[in-house]
Amino acid sequence: MIDIEKYKIAEKHMLDEDTIFNVSNLYKVFSDETRLKILNSLLSTELCVYDIAELLNMTHSSISHQLKILRDMKLVKARKDGKIAYYSLIDDHIEKIIKIGVEHINEL
């Protein structure tokens, strides 16, 4: 039997389909270990592709590919200095998302 009061409360707080779709895609980006490692490497400082590749022991092209995805999802931004692009997190929300995930895992 459906509890009408609880149903109406839940219904009132449901996100619209576009928001669900966009949030789902955001979390898909975070579900990739390489992208999460890149985001983690950018928590404390900006880095260029070469720095990230060295830090993660990966190729420059694989890091560049993942950075493009992160840029397209508006999670990182690039700053050019001559021919070198330095990447950083676009805002503090990304850091908060990572830290909340870590806190949750550490509580288990």
N, C-alpha and C positions, 0 to 999 in steps of 0.2 A: 504494500500500500504506500502510495506516495505521500510524503509530508509536504503539504502545500506551502507552509511558511518557509521551510528550509529550501524548497525548490525555488521559490521566488527570491530568496536571498542569494542563492547560487546564481540564478539567472541574471539578477541585477549586476553581479560582479563579473560576468563572463566577458572576456575580451572579444572584440570583433574579429572576423576572419582574416582581414589584412594584417592586423597586429599579431595574431597567432602565427601567421605565415612568416612575418618578418622576425619575430622573436625565435621561432624554430630555426630559421636560417642562421641567425646570430649564434645560437648554441651549436649548430652544426660546425661552424668555424672553430669554436672552442673545443670540439670533440676530436680534432686532429692533433696528435701528439707533437708533430713538428711545428705546427702553428702555435700551439700552446708554449712550446719551448722558446720560440721566437718572441712571443709576447712576454714571457717570463724574463728573457734576457734584456728586454727593453724597460723593465720596471724601474731600474735605477739610473739609466743613462741612455743617451742616443748612441746608436751604432751604425756603421756602414755594413753593406752586404758582406764584405770580406771579414769583418770582425765577427759577425754572426756565424758565418760559415766555419770559421776557425773554432769558435766557441762550441758549436754543435757538431763539429767534425763532419761537415757535409759539404757538398759542392756549391759553388756560387750560383749556378743555374737553378738548383733545387731551392735554395733560399730565395732567390729572386722570384721564382714562380709562386712560392708561398706568400711572399711580401705583396705581390700583386693582388692576391686574394684578400689579404688583410687590408690593403688600401681600398679595394673595391667595396669592402664591407665597412669602411670608415672606422677602422680600429687603429690604424697607424697612419702617420703622415711622414713625408720626406722633406728634408731641407737640403738644398744643393749648396755645396762649397766647391766651386770649380767644377771638376768632372765627377766628384764624389757626392753621392746622396747619403745623408744620414737620416736614419729612421728613428722615430719615437712614437710613444703611445699618443693617440689623438686627444685623449682627455683622461681624467682620473676615474671615470666609470670602469674602464678596462681593468685597472688595478684593483678596484673594489670587487669586480666579478671574480677575478682570480683569487683574491684573498678570502672571499666568502666561501669559495669552493674548497680552498685549503683548510679553512676553519671547520667546515662541515666534515671533511674527510678525517681530520684529526680528532674529531669528537666521537667517531665510530669505534 
